[in-house]
Amino acid sequence: MKSFEELVNEQMLIMDKLLNMQTELDRYRELEEELRNRKKEQDLLSVQDDIMEMKKELNSIQNIFMQLTERVIESYQTKSSTEKIMHD
């Protein structure tokens, strides 16, 4: 099992990925709106496909983050229990 610190570091990397993906998705949504306003249907469809893929990837990253959060909590609880036993 990874140490608490390793899990937290990994969690921070995943959080960075989440934030970057969300920023990119927002940028694509702006582009989508711009293309819709310009009536560029073919380009709009392509951007919408990209947005769907990004949403899937974002969802996947969010799931990984949630699982990692659970592991961080478990690791912290284990670490705390071990430290408590050692001090008793």
Distance bins in CASP14 RR format, pairs under 12 A and 6 or more apart:
PFRMAT RR
TARGET T0000
AUTHOR 0000-0000-0000
RMODE 2
METHOD distances of the structure
MODEL  1
1 7 0 0 0 0 1 0 0 0 0 0 0
1 71 0 0 0 0 1 0 0 0 0 0 0
1 72 0 0 0 0 0 1 0 0 0 0 0
1 74 0 0 0 0 1 0 0 0 0 0 0
1 75 1 0 0 1 0 0 0 0 0 0 0
1 76 0 0 0 0 0 1 0 0 0 0 0
1 78 1 0 0 1 0 0 0 0 0 0 0
1 79 0 0 0 0 0 1 0 0 0 0 0
1 82 0 0 0 0 0 1 0 0 0 0 0
2 8 0 0 0 0 1 0 0 0 0 0 0
2 9 0 0 0 0 1 0 0 0 0 0 0
2 10 1 0 0 1 0 0 0 0 0 0 0
2 11 0 0 0 0 0 1 0 0 0 0 0
2 68 0 0 0 0 1 0 0 0 0 0 0
2 71 1 0 0 1 0 0 0 0 0 0 0
2 72 0 0 0 0 1 0 0 0 0 0 0
2 74 0 0 0 0 0 1 0 0 0 0 0
2 75 1 0 0 1 0 0 0 0 0 0 0
2 78 0 0 0 0 0 1 0 0 0 0 0
2 79 0 0 0 0 0 1 0 0 0 0 0
3 9 0 0 0 0 1 0 0 0 0 0 0
3 10 0 0 0 0 0 1 0 0 0 0 0
3 71 0 0 0 0 0 1 0 0 0 0 0
3 72 0 0 0 0 0 1 0 0 0 0 0
3 75 1 0 0 1 0 0 0 0 0 0 0
3 76 0 0 0 0 0 1 0 0 0 0 0
3 78 0 0 0 0 0 1 0 0 0 0 0
3 79 0 0 0 0 1 0 0 0 0 0 0
3 82 0 0 0 0 0 1 0 0 0 0 0
4 10 0 0 0 0 0 1 0 0 0 0 0
4 11 0 0 0 0 0 1 0 0 0 0 0
4 68 0 0 0 0 0 1 0 0 0 0 0
4 71 0 0 0 0 1 0 0 0 0 0 0
4 72 1 0 0 1 0 0 0 0 0 0 0
4 73 0 0 0 0 1 0 0 0 0 0 0
4 74 0 0 0 0 1 0 0 0 0 0 0
4 75 1 0 1 0 0 0 0 0 0 0 0
4 76 1 0 1 0 0 0 0 0 0 0 0
4 77 0 0 0 0 1 0 0 0 0 0 0
4 78 0 0 0 0 1 0 0 0 0 0 0
4 79 1 0 1 0 0 0 0 0 0 0 0
4 80 0 0 0 0 1 0 0 0 0 0 0
4 82 0 0 0 0 0 1 0 0 0 0 0
4 83 0 0 0 0 0 1 0 0 0 0 0
5 11 0 0 0 0 0 1 0 0 0 0 0
5 12 0 0 0 0 0 1 0 0 0 0 0
5 72 0 0 0 0 1 0 0 0 0 0 0
5 75 0 0 0 0 1 0 0 0 0 0 0
5 76 0 0 0 0 0 1 0 0 0 0 0
5 79 0 0 0 0 1 0 0 0 0 0 0
6 12 0 0 0 0 0 1 0 0 0 0 0
6 13 0 0 0 0 0 1 0 0 0 0 0
6 68 0 0 0 0 0 1 0 0 0 0 0
6 71 0 0 0 0 1 0 0 0 0 0 0
6 72 0 0 0 0 1 0 0 0 0 0 0
6 75 0 0 0 0 1 0 0 0 0 0 0
6 79 0 0 0 0 0 1 0 0 0 0 0
7 13 0 0 0 0 0 1 0 0 0 0 0
7 14 0 0 0 0 0 1 0 0 0 0 0
7 65 0 0 0 0 0 1 0 0 0 0 0
7 67 0 0 0 0 0 1 0 0 0 0 0
7 68 1 0 0 1 0 0 0 0 0 0 0
7 69 0 0 0 0 1 0 0 0 0 0 0
7 70 0 0 0 0 1 0 0 0 0 0 0
7 71 1 0 1 0 0 0 0 0 0 0 0
7 72 1 0 1 0 0 0 0 0 0 0 0
7 73 0 0 0 0 1 0 0 0 0 0 0
7 74 0 0 0 0 1 0 0 0 0 0 0
7 75 1 0 1 0 0 0 0 0 0 0 0
7 76 0 0 0 0 1 0 0 0 0 0 0
7 78 0 0 0 0 0 1 0 0 0 0 0
7 79 0 0 0 0 0 1 0 0 0 0 0
8 14 0 0 0 0 0 1 0 0 0 0 0
8 15 0 0 0 0 0 1 0 0 0 0 0
8 68 0 0 0 0 1 0 0 0 0 0 0
8 69 0 0 0 0 1 0 0 0 0 0 0
8 71 0 0 0 0 0 1 0 0 0 0 0
8 72 1 0 1 0 0 0 0 0 0 0 0
8 73 0 0 0 0 0 1 0 0 0 0 0
8 75 0 0 0 0 1 0 0 0 0 0 0
8 76 0 0 0 0 1 0 0 0 0 0 0
8 79 0 0 0 0 0 1 0 0 0 0 0
9 15 0 0 0 0 0 1 0 0 0 0 0
9 16 0 0 0 0 0 1 0 0 0 0 0
9 68 0 0 0 0 0 1 0 0 0 0 0
9 72 0 0 0 0 0 1 0 0 0 0 0
9 75 0 0 0 0 0 1 0 0 0 0 0
10 16 0 0 0 0 0 1 0 0 0 0 0
10 17 0 0 0 0 0 1 0 0 0 0 0
10 64 0 0 0 0 1 0 0 0 0 0 0
10 65 0 0 0 0 1 0 0 0 0 0 0
10 67 0 0 0 0 0 1 0 0 0 0 0
10 68 1 0 0 1 0 0 0 0 0 0 0
10 69 0 0 0 0 0 1 0 0 0 0 0
10 71 0 0 0 0 1 0 0 0 0 0 0
10 72 0 0 0 0 1 0 0 0 0 0 0
10 75 0 0 0 0 0 1 0 0 0 0 0
11 17 0 0 0 0 0 1 0 0 0 0 0
11 18 0 0 0 0 0 1 0 0 0 0 0
11 61 0 0 0 0 0 1 0 0 0 0 0
11 64 0 0 0 0 1 0 0 0 0 0 0
11 65 1 0 0 1 0 0 0 0 0 0 0
11 66 0 0 0 0 0 1 0 0 0 0 0
11 67 0 0 0 0 0 1 0 0 0 0 0
11 68 1 0 1 0 0 0 0 0 0 0 0
11 69 1 0 0 1 0 0 0 0 0 0 0
11 70 0 0 0 0 0 1 0 0 0 0 0
11 71 0 0 0 0 1 0 0 0 0 0 0
11 72 1 0 1 0 0 0 0 0 0 0 0
11 73 0 0 0 0 0 1 0 0 0 0 0
11 75 0 0 0 0 0 1 0 0 0 0 0
11 76 0 0 0 0 0 1 0 0 0 0 0
12 18 0 0 0 0 0 1 0 0 0 0 0
12 19 0 0 0 0 0 1 0 0 0 0 0
12 65 0 0 0 0 0 1 0 0 0 0 0
12 68 0 0 0 0 1 0 0 0 0 0 0
12 69 0 0 0 0 0 1 0 0 0 0 0
12 72 0 0 0 0 0 1 0 0 0 0 0
13 19 0 0 0 0 0 1 0 0 0 0 0
13 20 0 0 0 0 0 1 0 0 0 0 0
13 61 0 0 0 0 0 1 0 0 0 0 0
13 64 0 0 0 0 0 1 0 0 0 0 0
13 65 0 0 0 0 1 0 0 0 0 0 0
13 68 0 0 0 0 1 0 0 0 0 0 0
14 20 0 0 0 0 0 1 0 0 0 0 0
14 21 0 0 0 0 0 1 0 0 0 0 0
14 58 0 0 0 0 0 1 0 0 0 0 0
14 60 0 0 0 0 0 1 0 0 0 0 0
14 61 1 0 0 1 0 0 0 0 0 0 0
14 62 0 0 0 0 1 0 0 0 0 0 0
14 63 0 0 0 0 0 1 0 0 0 0 0
14 64 1 0 1 0 0 0 0 0 0 0 0
14 65 1 0 1 0 0 0 0 0 0 0 0
14 66 0 0 0 0 1 0 0 0 0 0 0
14 67 0 0 0 0 1 0 0 0 0 0 0
14 68 1 0 1 0 0 0 0 0 0 0 0
14 69 0 0 0 0 1 0 0 0 0 0 0
14 71 0 0 0 0 0 1 0 0 0 0 0
14 72 0 0 0 0 0 1 0 0 0 0 0
15 21 0 0 0 0 0 1 0 0 0 0 0
15 22 0 0 0 0 0 1 0 0 0 0 0
15 61 0 0 0 0 1 0 0 0 0 0 0
15 62 0 0 0 0 0 1 0 0 0 0 0
15 64 0 0 0 0 0 1 0 0 0 0 0
15 65 1 0 0 1 0 0 0 0 0 0 0
15 66 0 0 0 0 0 1 0 0 0 0 0
15 68 0 0 0 0 1 0 0 0 0 0 0
15 69 0 0 0 0 1 0 0 0 0 0 0
15 72 0 0 0 0 0 1 0 0 0 0 0
16 22 0 0 0 0 0 1 0 0 0 0 0
16 23 0 0 0 0 0 1 0 0 0 0 0
16 61 0 0 0 0 0 1 0 0 0 0 0
16 65 0 0 0 0 0 1 0 0 0 0 0
17 23 0 0 0 0 0 1 0 0 0 0 0
17 24 0 0 0 0 0 1 0 0 0 0 0
17 57 0 0 0 0 1 0 0 0 0 0 0
17 58 0 0 0 0 1 0 0 0 0 0 0
17 60 0 0 0 0 0 1 0 0 0 0 0
17 61 1 0 1 0 0 0 0 0 0 0 0
17 62 0 0 0 0 1 0 0 0 0 0 0
17 64 0 0 0 0 1 0 0 0 0 0 0
17 65 0 0 0 0 1 0 0 0 0 0 0
17 68 0 0 0 0 0 1 0 0 0 0 0
18 24 0 0 0 0 0 1 0 0 0 0 0
18 25 0 0 0 0 0 1 0 0 0 0 0
18 54 0 0 0 0 0 1 0 0 0 0 0
18 57 0 0 0 0 0 1 0 0 0 0 0
18 58 1 0 0 1 0 0 0 0 0 0 0
18 59 0 0 0 0 0 1 0 0 0 0 0
18 60 0 0 0 0 0 1 0 0 0 0 0
18 61 1 0 1 0 0 0 0 0 0 0 0
18 62 1 0 0 1 0 0 0 0 0 0 0
18 63 0 0 0 0 0 1 0 0 0 0 0
18 64 0 0 0 0 1 0 0 0 0 0 0
18 65 1 0 0 1 0 0 0 0 0 0 0
18 66 0 0 0 0 0 1 0 0 0 0 0
18 68 0 0 0 0 0 1 0 0 0 0 0
18 69 0 0 0 0 0 1 0 0 0 0 0
19 25 0 0 0 0 0 1 0 0 0 0 0
19 26 0 0 0 0 0 1 0 0 0 0 0
19 58 0 0 0 0 0 1 0 0 0 0 0
19 61 0 0 0 0 1 0 0 0 0 0 0
19 62 0 0 0 0 0 1 0 0 0 0 0
19 65 0 0 0 0 0 1 0 0 0 0 0
20 26 0 0 0 0 0 1 0 0 0 0 0
20 27 0 0 0 0 0 1 0 0 0 0 0
20 54 0 0 0 0 0 1 0 0 0 0 0
20 57 0 0 0 0 0 1 0 0 0 0 0
20 58 0 0 0 0 0 1 0 0 0 0 0
20 61 0 0 0 0 1 0 0 0 0 0 0
21 27 0 0 0 0 0 1 0 0 0 0 0
21 28 0 0 0 0 0 1 0 0 0 0 0
21 51 0 0 0 0 0 1 0 0 0 0 0
21 53 0 0 0 0 0 1 0 0 0 0 0
21 54 1 0 0 1 0 0 0 0 0 0 0
21 55 0 0 0 0 1 0 0 0 0 0 0
21 56 0 0 0 0 0 1 0 0 0 0 0
21 57 1 0 0 1 0 0 0 0 0 0 0
21 58 1 0 1 0 0 0 0 0 0 0 0
21 59 0 0 0 0 1 0 0 0 0 0 0
21 60 0 0 0 0 1 0 0 0 0 0 0
21 61 1 0 0 1 0 0 0 0 0 0 0
21 62 0 0 0 0 1 0 0 0 0 0 0
21 64 0 0 0 0 0 1 0 0 0 0 0
21 65 0 0 0 0 0 1 0 0 0 0 0
22 28 0 0 0 0 0 1 0 0 0 0 0
22 29 0 0 0 0 0 1 0 0 0 0 0
22 54 0 0 0 0 1 0 0 0 0 0 0
22 55 0 0 0 0 0 1 0 0 0 0 0
22 57 0 0 0 0 0 1 0 0 0 0 0
22 58 1 0 0 1 0 0 0 0 0 0 0
22 59 0 0 0 0 0 1 0 0 0 0 0
22 61 0 0 0 0 1 0 0 0 0 0 0
22 62 0 0 0 0 1 0 0 0 0 0 0
22 65 0 0 0 0 0 1 0 0 0 0 0
23 29 0 0 0 0 0 1 0 0 0 0 0
23 30 0 0 0 0 0 1 0 0 0 0 0
23 54 0 0 0 0 0 1 0 0 0 0 0
23 58 0 0 0 0 0 1 0 0 0 0 0
24 30 0 0 0 0 0 1 0 0 0 0 0
24 31 0 0 0 0 0 1 0 0 0 0 0
24 50 0 0 0 0 1 0 0 0 0 0 0
24 51 0 0 0 0 1 0 0 0 0 0 0
24 53 0 0 0 0 0 1 0 0 0 0 0
24 54 1 0 0 1 0 0 0 0 0 0 0
24 55 0 0 0 0 0 1 0 0 0 0 0
24 57 0 0 0 0 1 0 0 0 0 0 0
24 58 0 0 0 0 1 0 0 0 0 0 0
24 61 0 0 0 0 0 1 0 0 0 0 0
25 31 0 0 0 0 0 1 0 0 0 0 0
25 32 0 0 0 0 0 1 0 0 0 0 0
25 47 0 0 0 0 0 1 0 0 0 0 0
25 50 0 0 0 0 1 0 0 0 0 0 0
25 51 1 0 0 1 0 0 0 0 0 0 0
25 52 0 0 0 0 0 1 0 0 0 0 0
25 53 0 0 0 0 0 1 0 0 0 0 0
25 54 1 0 1 0 0 0 0 0 0 0 0
25 55 1 0 0 1 0 0 0 0 0 0 0
25 56 0 0 0 0 0 1 0 0 0 0 0
25 57 0 0 0 0 1 0 0 0 0 0 0
25 58 1 0 0 1 0 0 0 0 0 0 0
25 59 0 0 0 0 0 1 0 0 0 0 0
25 61 0 0 0 0 0 1 0 0 0 0 0
25 62 0 0 0 0 0 1 0 0 0 0 0
26 32 0 0 0 0 0 1 0 0 0 0 0
26 33 0 0 0 0 0 1 0 0 0 0 0
26 51 0 0 0 0 0 1 0 0 0 0 0
26 54 0 0 0 0 1 0 0 0 0 0 0
26 55 0 0 0 0 0 1 0 0 0 0 0
26 58 0 0 0 0 0 1 0 0 0 0 0
27 33 0 0 0 0 0 1 0 0 0 0 0
27 34 0 0 0 0 0 1 0 0 0 0 0
27 47 0 0 0 0 0 1 0 0 0 0 0
27 50 0 0 0 0 0 1 0 0 0 0 0
27 51 0 0 0 0 0 1 0 0 0 0 0
27 54 0 0 0 0 1 0 0 0 0 0 0
28 34 0 0 0 0 0 1 0 0 0 0 0
28 35 0 0 0 0 0 1 0 0 0 0 0
28 43 0 0 0 0 0 1 0 0 0 0 0
28 44 0 0 0 0 0 1 0 0 0 0 0
28 46 0 0 0 0 0 1 0 0 0 0 0
28 47 1 0 1 0 0 0 0 0 0 0 0
28 48 0 0 0 0 1 0 0 0 0 0 0
28 49 0 0 0 0 0 1 0 0 0 0 0
28 50 1 0 1 0 0 0 0 0 0 0 0
28 51 1 0 1 0 0 0 0 0 0 0 0
28 52 0 0 0 0 0 1 0 0 0 0 0
28 53 0 0 0 0 1 0 0 0 0 0 0
28 54 1 0 0 1 0 0 0 0 0 0 0
28 55 0 0 0 0 1 0 0 0 0 0 0
28 57 0 0 0 0 0 1 0 0 0 0 0
28 58 0 0 0 0 0 1 0 0 0 0 0
29 35 0 0 0 0 0 1 0 0 0 0 0
29 36 0 0 0 0 0 1 0 0 0 0 0
29 44 0 0 0 0 0 1 0 0 0 0 0
29 47 0 0 0 0 1 0 0 0 0 0 0
29 48 0 0 0 0 1 0 0 0 0 0 0
29 50 0 0 0 0 0 1 0 0 0 0 0
29 51 1 0 0 1 0 0 0 0 0 0 0
29 52 0 0 0 0 0 1 0 0 0 0 0
29 54 0 0 0 0 1 0 0 0 0 0 0
29 55 0 0 0 0 0 1 0 0 0 0 0
30 36 0 0 0 0 0 1 0 0 0 0 0
30 37 0 0 0 0 0 1 0 0 0 0 0
30 47 0 0 0 0 1 0 0 0 0 0 0
30 51 0 0 0 0 0 1 0 0 0 0 0
31 37 0 0 0 0 0 1 0 0 0 0 0
31 38 0 0 0 0 0 1 0 0 0 0 0
31 40 0 0 0 0 0 1 0 0 0 0 0
31 43 0 0 0 0 1 0 0 0 0 0 0
31 44 0 0 0 0 1 0 0 0 0 0 0
31 46 0 0 0 0 0 1 0 0 0 0 0
31 47 1 0 1 0 0 0 0 0 0 0 0
31 48 0 0 0 0 0 1 0 0 0 0 0
31 50 0 0 0 0 1 0 0 0 0 0 0
31 51 0 0 0 0 1 0 0 0 0 0 0
31 54 0 0 0 0 0 1 0 0 0 0 0
32 38 0 0 0 0 0 1 0 0 0 0 0
32 40 0 0 0 0 0 1 0 0 0 0 0
32 41 0 0 0 0 0 1 0 0 0 0 0
32 43 0 0 0 0 1 0 0 0 0 0 0
32 44 1 0 0 1 0 0 0 0 0 0 0
32 45 0 0 0 0 0 1 0 0 0 0 0
32 46 0 0 0 0 1 0 0 0 0 0 0
32 47 1 0 1 0 0 0 0 0 0 0 0
32 48 1 0 0 1 0 0 0 0 0 0 0
32 49 0 0 0 0 0 1 0 0 0 0 0
32 50 0 0 0 0 1 0 0 0 0 0 0
32 51 1 0 0 1 0 0 0 0 0 0 0
32 52 0 0 0 0 0 1 0 0 0 0 0
32 54 0 0 0 0 0 1 0 0 0 0 0
33 40 0 0 0 0 0 1 0 0 0 0 0
33 44 0 0 0 0 1 0 0 0 0 0 0
33 47 0 0 0 0 1 0 0 0 0 0 0
33 48 0 0 0 0 0 1 0 0 0 0 0
33 51 0 0 0 0 0 1 0 0 0 0 0
34 40 0 0 0 0 1 0 0 0 0 0 0
34 43 0 0 0 0 1 0 0 0 0 0 0
34 44 0 0 0 0 1 0 0 0 0 0 0
34 47 0 0 0 0 1 0 0 0 0 0 0
35 41 0 0 0 0 1 0 0 0 0 0 0
35 42 0 0 0 0 1 0 0 0 0 0 0
35 43 1 0 1 0 0 0 0 0 0 0 0
35 44 1 0 1 0 0 0 0 0 0 0 0
35 45 0 0 0 0 1 0 0 0 0 0 0
35 46 0 0 0 0 1 0 0 0 0 0 0
35 47 1 0 1 0 0 0 0 0 0 0 0
35 48 0 0 0 0 1 0 0 0 0 0 0
35 50 0 0 0 0 0 1 0 0 0 0 0
35 51 0 0 0 0 0 1 0 0 0 0 0
36 43 0 0 0 0 1 0 0 0 0 0 0
36 44 1 0 1 0 0 0 0 0 0 0 0
36 45 0 0 0 0 0 1 0 0 0 0 0
36 47 0 0 0 0 1 0 0 0 0 0 0
36 48 0 0 0 0 1 0 0 0 0 0 0
36 51 0 0 0 0 0 1 0 0 0 0 0
37 43 0 0 0 0 0 1 0 0 0 0 0
37 44 0 0 0 0 1 0 0 0 0 0 0
38 44 0 0 0 0 1 0 0 0 0 0 0
38 47 0 0 0 0 0 1 0 0 0 0 0
40 46 0 0 0 0 1 0 0 0 0 0 0
40 47 0 0 0 0 1 0 0 0 0 0 0
40 48 0 0 0 0 0 1 0 0 0 0 0
41 47 0 0 0 0 0 1 0 0 0 0 0
41 48 0 0 0 0 0 1 0 0 0 0 0
42 48 0 0 0 0 0 1 0 0 0 0 0
42 49 0 0 0 0 0 1 0 0 0 0 0
43 49 0 0 0 0 0 1 0 0 0 0 0
43 50 0 0 0 0 0 1 0 0 0 0 0
44 50 0 0 0 0 0 1 0 0 0 0 0
44 51 0 0 0 0 0 1 0 0 0 0 0
45 51 0 0 0 0 0 1 0 0 0 0 0
45 52 0 0 0 0 0 1 0 0 0 0 0
46 52 0 0 0 0 0 1 0 0 0 0 0
46 53 0 0 0 0 0 1 0 0 0 0 0
47 53 0 0 0 0 0 1 0 0 0 0 0
47 54 0 0 0 0 0 1 0 0 0 0 0
48 54 0 0 0 0 0 1 0 0 0 0 0
48 55 0 0 0 0 0 1 0 0 0 0 0
49 55 0 0 0 0 0 1 0 0 0 0 0
49 56 0 0 0 0 0 1 0 0 0 0 0
50 56 0 0 0 0 0 1 0 0 0 0 0
50 57 0 0 0 0 0 1 0 0 0 0 0
51 57 0 0 0 0 0 1 0 0 0 0 0
51 58 0 0 0 0 0 1 0 0 0 0 0
52 58 0 0 0 0 0 1 0 0 0 0 0
52 59 0 0 0 0 0 1 0 0 0 0 0
53 59 0 0 0 0 0 1 0 0 0 0 0
53 60 0 0 0 0 0 1 0 0 0 0 0
54 60 0 0 0 0 0 1 0 0 0 0 0
54 61 0 0 0 0 0 1 0 0 0 0 0
55 61 0 0 0 0 0 1 0 0 0 0 0
55 62 0 0 0 0 0 1 0 0 0 0 0
56 62 0 0 0 0 0 1 0 0 0 0 0
56 63 0 0 0 0 0 1 0 0 0 0 0
57 63 0 0 0 0 0 1 0 0 0 0 0
57 64 0 0 0 0 0 1 0 0 0 0 0
58 64 0 0 0 0 0 1 0 0 0 0 0
58 65 0 0 0 0 0 1 0 0 0 0 0
59 65 0 0 0 0 0 1 0 0 0 0 0
59 66 0 0 0 0 0 1 0 0 0 0 0
60 66 0 0 0 0 0 1 0 0 0 0 0
60 67 0 0 0 0 0 1 0 0 0 0 0
61 67 0 0 0 0 0 1 0 0 0 0 0
61 68 0 0 0 0 0 1 0 0 0 0 0
62 68 0 0 0 0 0 1 0 0 0 0 0
62 69 0 0 0 0 0 1 0 0 0 0 0
63 69 0 0 0 0 0 1 0 0 0 0 0
63 70 0 0 0 0 0 1 0 0 0 0 0
64 70 0 0 0 0 0 1 0 0 0 0 0
64 71 0 0 0 0 0 1 0 0 0 0 0
65 71 0 0 0 0 0 1 0 0 0 0 0
65 72 0 0 0 0 0 1 0 0 0 0 0
66 72 0 0 0 0 0 1 0 0 0 0 0
66 73 0 0 0 0 0 1 0 0 0 0 0
67 73 0 0 0 0 0 1 0 0 0 0 0
67 74 0 0 0 0 0 1 0 0 0 0 0
68 74 0 0 0 0 0 1 0 0 0 0 0
68 75 0 0 0 0 0 1 0 0 0 0 0
69 75 0 0 0 0 0 1 0 0 0 0 0
69 76 0 0 0 0 0 1 0 0 0 0 0
70 76 0 0 0 0 0 1 0 0 0 0 0
70 77 0 0 0 0 0 1 0 0 0 0 0
71 77 0 0 0 0 0 1 0 0 0 0 0
71 78 0 0 0 0 0 1 0 0 0 0 0
72 78 0 0 0 0 0 1 0 0 0 0 0
72 79 0 0 0 0 0 1 0 0 0 0 0
73 79 0 0 0 0 0 1 0 0 0 0 0
73 80 0 0 0 0 0 1 0 0 0 0 0
74 80 0 0 0 0 0 1 0 0 0 0 0
74 81 0 0 0 0 0 1 0 0 0 0 0
75 81 0 0 0 0 0 1 0 0 0 0 0
75 82 0 0 0 0 0 1 0 0 0 0 0
76 82 0 0 0 0 0 1 0 0 0 0 0
76 83 0 0 0 0 0 1 0 0 0 0 0
77 83 0 0 0 0 0 1 0 0 0 0 0
77 84 0 0 0 0 0 1 0 0 0 0 0
78 84 0 0 0 0 0 1 0 0 0 0 0
78 85 0 0 0 0 0 1 0 0 0 0 0
79 85 0 0 0 0 0 1 0 0 0 0 0
79 86 0 0 0 0 0 1 0 0 0 0 0
80 86 0 0 0 0 0 1 0 0 0 0 0
80 87 0 0 0 0 0 1 0 0 0 0 0
81 87 0 0 0 0 0 1 0 0 0 0 0
81 88 0 0 0 0 0 1 0 0 0 0 0
82 88 0 0 0 0 0 1 0 0 0 0 0
END
